[in-house]
Amino acid sequence: MEWAGLAEWWLEEAQDAAYGTEVLPLLRSVLPGVAGATVLEVGCGEGQVLRMLTEAGAIAFGMDSEQALARRAGQAFRGVLPSLAAVRDGAVDGIVCNLVLEHLPSLDRVFDEWYRVTRPGGWCTLVVNHPLQTAPGAGPITDPDDGEVFLRVGEYFDRGWTDEPAGEGTVRFHHRPLGEVLEAAAMAGWRLERFEERAVSAEMRSSDPSWSGHEHVPRLLGARWRR
Ligand SMILES: C[S@@+](CC[C@H](N)C(=O)[O-])C[C@H]1O[C@@H](n2cnc3c(N)ncnc32)[C@H](O)[C@@H]1O
């Protein structure tokens, strides 16, 4: 289990300022109205997105592979994607998947399971680290002479992964070219409705000079599909 032992680390990481300035604003932007909707967040972590959904009027519940995180989130059960065996067909209005897909080694059955548990006319939303950032060897490079920022694309066209430091251990980010995600969703029957790519926000750039020049570098990707 790739996230085994990372629960303590994630409890601290979830406080990252980027959630307030980057991640949650993008998620809100791709979400449809959720008031009164039954929403399942897959890979809910300690529950910050569930709290946001509940505040917006959703009847939200979560699932996560880490028992300690699912327990912390409340209104959540332990389960391991792609399986959503505990949820019956057509039970939810929508699925939220926030910064989880890049931690799954395979997309097999992932969108199919979301489709199965979502009612006809329902939706799913996704926020991921942009695939231009997850390819092994990819990342922004700043020219030391004039500060210009370039994006090194790394091994974009291959599947691969990188292991990043996470507390005492590491966390694995799986890379797949963007087309794989779009194709997996389409093959499962989902119809793309929103698609939004974002660079680091002006707020982050003004608060931390190391982000200056990154306004043209894709950092996060958000999308919504309709069933
Ligand atoms: C980066 S955290 C995001 C948590 C939450 N969505 C948020 O935005 O605060 C990734 C989460 O995915 C969970 N996860 C990783 N692989 C999983 C799997 N195969 N099934 C279910 N959850 C998984 C981890 O335990 C972790 O809580």
The ligand as an SDF file (V2000), in Angstrom:
LIG
                    3D

 27 29  0  0  0  0  0  0  0  0999 V2000
   -2.4830   14.0940   -1.2870 C   0  0  0  0  0  0  0  0  0  0  0  0
   -3.6140   13.3040   -0.2420 S   0  0  0  0  0  0  0  0  0  0  0  0
   -5.1320   14.1970   -0.6200 C   0  0  0  0  0  0  0  0  0  0  0  0
   -6.1740   14.0750    0.4730 C   0  0  0  0  0  0  0  0  0  0  0  0
   -7.4560   14.8790    0.2390 C   0  0  0  0  0  0  0  0  0  0  0  0
   -8.0760   14.5370   -1.0140 N   0  0  0  0  0  0  0  0  0  0  0  0
   -7.1700   16.3580    0.3030 C   0  0  0  0  0  0  0  0  0  0  0  0
   -7.1940   17.0050   -0.7610 O   0  0  0  0  0  0  0  0  0  0  0  0
   -6.9210   16.8810    1.4050 O   0  0  0  0  0  0  0  0  0  0  0  0
   -3.8740   11.7420   -1.0700 C   0  0  0  0  0  0  0  0  0  0  0  0
   -4.8110   10.8170   -0.3290 C   0  0  0  0  0  0  0  0  0  0  0  0
   -5.0950    9.6860   -1.1840 O   0  0  0  0  0  0  0  0  0  0  0  0
   -5.1380    8.5260   -0.3750 C   0  0  0  0  0  0  0  0  0  0  0  0
   -4.9040    7.3680   -1.2290 N   0  0  0  0  0  0  0  0  0  0  0  0
   -3.7610    7.0430   -1.8720 C   0  0  0  0  0  0  0  0  0  0  0  0
   -3.9330    5.9150   -2.5930 N   0  0  0  0  0  0  0  0  0  0  0  0
   -5.2230    5.5120   -2.3730 C   0  0  0  0  0  0  0  0  0  0  0  0
   -6.0210    4.4200   -2.8300 C   0  0  0  0  0  0  0  0  0  0  0  0
   -5.5180    3.4830   -3.6640 N   0  0  0  0  0  0  0  0  0  0  0  0
   -7.2960    4.3190   -2.4080 N   0  0  0  0  0  0  0  0  0  0  0  0
   -7.8100    5.2650   -1.5830 C   0  0  0  0  0  0  0  0  0  0  0  0
   -7.1200    6.3120   -1.1230 N   0  0  0  0  0  0  0  0  0  0  0  0
   -5.8410    6.4450   -1.5040 C   0  0  0  0  0  0  0  0  0  0  0  0
   -4.0630    8.7640    0.6790 C   0  0  0  0  0  0  0  0  0  0  0  0
   -4.2090    7.9630    1.8150 O   0  0  0  0  0  0  0  0  0  0  0  0
   -4.2530   10.2540    0.9640 C   0  0  0  0  0  0  0  0  0  0  0  0
   -5.1630   10.4750    1.9920 O   0  0  0  0  0  0  0  0  0  0  0  0
  1  2  1  0
  2  3  1  0
  2 10  1  0
  3  4  1  0
  4  5  1  0
  5  6  1  0
  5  7  1  0
  7  8  2  0
  7  9  1  0
 10 11  1  0
 11 12  1  0
 11 26  1  0
 12 13  1  0
 13 14  1  0
 13 24  1  0
 14 15  1  0
 14 23  1  0
 15 16  2  0
 16 17  1  0
 17 18  1  0
 17 23  2  0
 18 19  1  0
 18 20  2  0
 20 21  1  0
 21 22  2  0
 22 23  1  0
 24 25  1  0
 24 26  1  0
 26 27  1  0
M  CHG  2   2   1   9  -1
M  END
$$$$
